[in-house]
Amino acid sequence: MFGKEPENQTVSAGQTSIIAQGSKFDGKIDVRGTLRIEGEFRGTIGLPESLVIGKTGVVHANCNVKNAIIGGQLFGNITAENKIELQSGSHVEGDIKTKRLVIDEGVFFEGNCSMGDGQKKAPGAGAQTTPAAAVPAEPLRK
């Protein structure tokens, strides 16, 4: 499960930034490629190709990414252009917005989720509805 790389990843070798286990970092981080967090991070994460929060990672941040794999803890909102994967044992408290969402068994998630490409479809588009008043009521029988 861990070690899976997100789909549509076009990152060449050498473009992975790591906050290792035992490390703590506060602030705003903007990286290209993959950002892997195994330690603690607090702040804002801006548009990496993919964000990987490892099993030991603890993140207190609002995240704007293309893809995310979360195996550790995330406290904050996350928006992903493509896909978010919540792996077994992960803990997420915050809102999620993405096109595709994968949630494994054993995930703790508290927040709101918005999925899709951002275009809302009209309810009942293409289907004709008949107002209730136009439908004759059947009399009650005893």
N, C-alpha and C positions, 0 to 999 in steps of 0.2 A: 504494500500500500504506500508506504513512504518511499520516496525516491521516484515516484511517478512524475513525469514532466507533463505540463499541460499541453493540450493540442494547439496547433497553429503557432508553435514557438519557433521563431526564426532567429535565435540568439547563437552567435558563434562562440566558440570556446574562449574562455578568459573574460567573459562579461558577466560574472556572477559576483555579487557583493554579499558578504556574510557578516552578520552580527552573531558572533559565536556564543556558545553556552558560557555563562559566567560573566558576560559583558553586559553593560548597561549603556544605553544611548538615549539622550533627550534632544528633541529638535525636529527640524524638517529635513526629510531626505528625498532627493530626486536622483534616481539612478536609471541607467539604461540596462537592458538585459534583465537578469534575474536578481531579485533581492531575497536572500534566505535569512530568516531570523530564528536563531536557536537560543538567544539570550533574551534580554528585556529591552523594549523600545517604547518610548512615550513621545508623541508628537503628531506629525503629519507625514503620510507617505504619498508621493506623487508619481504617477504613471510609469512604473516599471513594466516591462514586457510580462513578467510574472512575479508574483509574490508567493513565497513559500514560508509558512510559519511552521517550524518543526515542532515535534512533540514537547520539547522543553521551552519553546518560545512563548513569551508573554508580551502582547502588544496592546498598548492603550493609544489608539490613533484612529483618525478617519483616513481611509485608504481609497485611492483612486487608481485602479490598475486595469490591465488588459485581461489577465487570468490570475486566479488565486487558488492555492492549495493550503488548507488550514488543518493542521494536525494538533496545534497547541491551543493557546487562549487568545482571543481577540475581544477587546472591549472598545467598541466604536463602530461607526458606520462604514460599510464597504460597498463601493461601486465598481463593478467589473464590466468591461466592454463585451467580453465573450463568455467566460465560464468561472464559476466558483465551485470548488469541491470541499465539502466539510468531511474530514476523515474521522473514523471511529475514535472516540475519546476526546475529540476537540470540544471546546467551550467557546461559544460566541454570544455576546450580549451587544446587540446593536442592529441597525437596519441593514438589509441586503438589497442591492439592486443589480440585476444581471440578466443576460439573455438565457443562460443555461445554469442550472443548479443541480449539484449532486450531493445528496446527504446520506452518508453511511449510517448503519445501525450504531447506536451508542453515542450519538452526538447530542450535546446540550445546546439548544438555540433558543434565545429569547429576544424577540424583536419582530419587526415587520419585514416582509419579503415582497419585492416587486420584480416581476419577470416579464420578459418580452422585449420587443424592439422599440418600445415607446409609443407605438401607434395603437390607439384604442379602436376597437371595432364596435360599431353600433349594436346594441343588444337586439337580437332577433332579426338581423339584417337578412333580407331575402324571404323571411317567413311572414305570412300574413296573419294578423291576429284579429280576432273578432271581439269587440267590446262585450263585456258581461251583460249589458242591458239588451243587446241584440240577440242573445241566445234565449230561446223560449224555455222557461222553467217548466219542468215536469211536475204536475200536481202530486202532493203527498197522498199516499194510499194507506188506508187503515186495514 
